[in-house]
Amino acid sequence: MIRTAIIIGLVALCSTPASAASLILSPRSQTTQQTCTITLNARDLVNVKGLDIEVIFDKDVIACSSAQFIKSSLPGFSEFYRKIDNGAGFLEAVLLKQAAGGYTGGADSFLVLAFEPVSNGTARVYIRKSQWNENPLLIDDAGSSIDATVDTATVIVGDEEPPVPLITVTRLHQNYPNPFNPNTTLRFDVPAQSPVNLKIFDVNGRLIRVLIDGKEYGIGSWERKWDGKNDKGAPVQSGVYLCVYEACGRRTSAKLVILR
């Protein structure tokens, strides 16, 4: 009860509204001539009780050979239903939390999909948000639908080069998980070759940790982890911190909440 009150109090200090849950495919692009894998990751889940995941793929280019649920990545959940239909280019996995209450947090590589090449070409793999059976993608403990953003990946079978991701804006994404303890991941977009600065400040404007200090980065999306420690290697106290990101002559920031 006390922990819940602390979380509510800390999150209330953040002016940035909570984002919708995200289901992310990784890698987003790959070129292959043999079996390849795509993992499904989750970010910003809040009180999730069930997931009804439908993945669509181009059946003329690739076929799904397996869909493996990793229980340790999504604690408390079990696989309730799974179907792979390569004739239709479709697979479905239904995951349900067995214990009381919903799950809040993130999950790395909780579903691992393996694909076999069928013919040369480019296959799009994506999560279908609007489902044919009208079941919601995510549901909470009361059975209500939870809003979520979904992802698309590309598998190129043959010798083509994967498309270069189009990054046009200097952007710092919200860290995940948030609140966190002890580690969190910061993802940032670099639209052109540029020195990058990534620094953590407390709410009084004092510099706490320098994560990146002027290192040159190329175009793309990059990640850096923060272990919740200051530049002296000591863990920082619970509270709200500010991550400031600078690249390509622009500055942006995001609020982080650490809860010990």
N, C-alpha and C positions, 0 to 999 in steps of 0.2 A: 504494500500500500504506500509506504514512504517512497520507495523507488519510483512508483508510478507518478506520484505527486512531483518528484524532482524532474522526471522527464517532461511532464506537462509544463512545469514552470520554465525549464530551460528552452523548450521548443517555442514557447510563447514569446521569448526574447528575439527570435529570428523573424525578420520582416518578410523573408522569402516564403511564399506559400508552399506547402508540401506538393511534390510532383506526383503524377500518376505512377502506378507500378509500371515496370518495363520488363519485357521479355526480349532477350538479346541473343542473337545467333553469332557464334564465333568459330572460325574466322568469317569475316563478311565476304571475302573473296579468295579463291584459290584456284590454281591450275593443276590438273592431275591427269594421269593416264592409268591410275590404279585405284584401289579402294581408298576412300577418304572419309574423314569424320567431321561432323559439325556438332558443337556442343550448344546446349540451351542454358542460358544463365538468367537469373532474375535479380532485379533491383527494386528497392523501395516497396516491397510487399508490406501490406498493413492488414492484419487480422484475416489472412487468407486461410480458408478451410478446404478449398478444393480447386483443382486446375483441370480444365478440359481443353487439352492442347491439340489443335489440328494443324498439321504441317503439310503444305502443298509443294510439289516439286514437278519439274518437267520430265515426264516419264520416258520421253523419246531419247533423252540424253543420259539420265541416271536412274538407278533403281535402289530402293532402300533395302539393305540386307539385315539391319537390326536396329532396334531402339532400346537402349539400356538405361533404366532408371537407377541413379546412384542415391541410395537411401541416406548415406552419411552427409550428402550435400543439402538435403532438404529434410531435416530431422522431424520425426513424428509422422511423416507421410508414407503411404503405401500405394503401390500400383493397383488400381481397381479394374482397369480395362486397357487393352492395347490391341490395335489392329493396324496392319500394314497392307495396303492395296496398291501394288505396283502397276496394275492395269489401269487404275484411275489416277495414279500419281498422288497418293494420299496416305497419310498415316494419322492415327489418333491415339493419344495416351491420356487416361483419366487418373489423376492422382488425388487421393483424399487423406486428410489428416485424421488419424484414428483417435487421438486424445482430445479432451475438451479444449475449447478455445481455438482461435485462429493463429496463424504464424505471421510474425512481423520480422522483417529483416531482408537479407539477400541470400542468394544461392548460386554458387559457381558450379557450372558443368553438372547440373542435376539430371540432365537427360542427354545421352550421347547417341547420336545418329550416325550410322555407317552407310555410305552410298557406294555402289559399284557403277563403273562406266558402262553405258549401253552403246553410245555412238559419239563421235566428235560433235562438239557444239557447246553452247552456253546454256546452263540450266539455272533457273531462278528457284530458290528455296525460300518459302515465306510462311509465317504463321498467320492463319486465317482468323481475323478478329470477329467477323460476322459469320457465325457458324450455320451450317445447313440445318442442324437439328435444333437450333434456337437455344441451345444450352449456353450459358455465359462462359466466357473464357476463364474468369476468376470469380469465386464466390466467397462470401464471408460466412461467419458462424451462423448467421440468421438466414442464409440461403440467398442473400441479395447479391446482385452483380457488382463487381469492382472494376472501375475504369483502368485500362492498361494501354500502353503503347506497345507496338509489336515491331518486329525487325524482318529484314530481307537479306539473304546471302546469295552469292553467286558461285557456281561451280563450273569451271571451264574444262572440258574434256578435250585434250589435244595439245597443241603447241602454242596456242595463243597466250599473250600476256594478259594478266588480270587488269581490269580497268583501274586507273589511278583514282582514289577517292577525291571528290570535289570538295575542298575545304575553302570557303570564301570569307569566313569571319573569325576574328580572334575571340575565342570563347573558352571560358572556364565552366565545365559542367559541375553540377552539384556532386559533392563527394558521396561515396557509398562505402560502407553503410553510414547512416547519420540519424540519430546519435551513434557513437562508436566507442569501443574499448577493446583492445588497445590500438588497433590499426584501422586506417581508412585509406581509400584510393582516390586520388585526384586525377581527373582526365581533362586534358586541355587540347584545343585545336589551334594549329599554327597554319595560317593561310599562305605564308611566304617564308623563304629562308630568313631567319631572324634570331638574334640573341633572346634568350628566355630568362625571366626572373620569376620565381615562385617562392613566396615567403609567408610565414604564419605570424600574425600579430594577436595580442590579447585585446580585450575591449577598451583598454586604456591607450591603445596605440603603440605599446611596447613590442619591439621585435622579439619573437620567441624562437623561431627556427627558420633557417635559410635552407630550402630544399633544392633550389636551382639558382645559381648565381651567374647569370650571363652566358650560360652555355649555348652554343649555336645549335638550332634545330631546323630540320627541313619541313616541307609541307606535309601535313598529316595530323592524325589524332594520336596523342601520346599520354602515358600514364606515369604517375609518381605516387609512391605510398608515403604516408606519414605515420610514424609509430607512436604518436602522442608524447614525444619527448622534446625538450628544448635543445639548444645548441650545445649544452654541456652534458647531454645524455641523461638528464633527470626527467622523470615523468611529470607532465604538467597536471595541474589540478582540474577537477571537473568544472565545466563552464562553457561559455561561448567564445569562439576564436574566429578570426578573420583571415582567410587565405587570399592574398593579393597576387594576381597573375599579370605579367607584362610581356608583350611581344608585338612586333611590327608597329611600334609607336603607340600602342593602345594599352589601357589598363582596365582590368575588370576584377571582381572579387566575389567571394561566396562565404557565407557563415557556416561554421562547423560547430557541432556540439559534441563534447566528450563527457562521458559519464562513467566515473570510476565505481 
